[in-house]
């Protein structure tokens, strides 16, 4: 029973990955061999002049510019997306909060001095 579940799970994940690659990179006739690319540290992706450069992001907000469908598909297969997810600029929100608190404090101090 667990072997059947594993096969169905792998087929479903593969279908989802293929849909994700088509959505982000577009449709292509190329059948990529991701295992061969991943096992070759010297693999060089050749730029495709007919491919519009895309920007991809990983979970740590690293950025990569891809210049071919194969390169795009390889990165998407590795979990990269065309949108940043989970990115929060905490410093910006902290600054705004401190600015608001400081402004309210100054206003209250000035109002207390006027009442005296």
Beta strands, then each sheet from edge to edge (+ up, - down):
strand 1: 54-57
strand 2: 63-66
sheet 1: 1+ 2-
end
